[in-house]
């Protein structure tokens, strides 16, 4: 029983990144990282992150799967303002640099747009 508990404690939240063509990659992302950092560290295509996560460019735009939207922290004013520069914004749009990975986001699914801003 202790081995199963230790294994469970070592598991990281899993985030699935779906590209605009429908290809999906699921990776483990440490708690406290942003969804953008998880993408960059795992070479996920479609997230450019020109500003490195400073919420200053909108090139890490993603669409959050509908069933996860109510589990997200609310969007801040700066993030909302930066999304004005992103193409093809929808109600599910978020900047992945502003989504902090928590244990409760294990299984999160985000989709990248065809083009980043």
BELGINOR-V273161 format. One record per backbone hydrogen bond with DSSP energy under -1.0 kcal/mol. NH is the residue of the N-H (numbers start at 1). CO is the residue of the C=O. If there is no record, write none. Layout:
nh co
NH CO
NH CO
//
This chain:
nh co
5 1
6 2
7 3
8 4
9 5
10 6
15 27
16 108
17 25
18 110
19 23
22 19
25 17
27 15
29 13
32 101
33 30
35 99
36 96
38 34
39 35
40 36
41 37
43 40
44 39
48 59
49 59
52 49
62 94
63 111
64 92
65 109
68 65
71 68
72 69
80 76
81 77
82 78
83 79
85 82
86 83
93 90
94 62
96 60
98 95
101 33
105 102
106 103
107 14
108 105
110 16
111 63
112 18
//
